[in-house]
Amino acid sequence: MKTIRVVAAIIKTTTENGTPLIFATQRGYGDFKGGWEFPGGKIEAGETPQEALIREIREELETEIIVGELIDTIEYDYPTFHLSMDCFWAEIVSGDLVLKEHEAAKWLTREELDSVEWLPADITLIEKIKCALE
């Protein structure tokens, strides 16, 4: 089975009253169109995961980020490929999160993380994010 290596940004901010928010995007294309995911994409040859994440967020969302620590590497078997996804905390440096490839996006509180239909690999990360936001 083919392995696809990708990176995902768990972009975090806080409201004026200090409530943490996580950025989620809805896929606008492909087999998983309509499913919710953390933004990111494939690691290209010669890139570190962090470099790939900075490039992908710039391309997909016209936004510059700082990549924080690795939360987890998700290993997930889809029917036609194995996904290896490095998931990092990220913060916005500049940009307005312009949706170039996604159908929709939402900022979610800890309590709202279960309110969207996550893609199978991404859902495995939700509990870790909730624990980190406590």
PyMOL commands that set and color helices and strands:
alter all, ss='L'
color gray80, all
select helices_A, chain A and resi 49-61+110-115+120-123+126-132
alter helices_A, ss='H'
color red, helices_A
select strands_A, chain A and resi 3-14+20-27+36-37+40-42+63-77+82-95+102-108
alter strands_A, ss='S'
color yellow, strands_A
deselect
rebuild
show_as cartoon
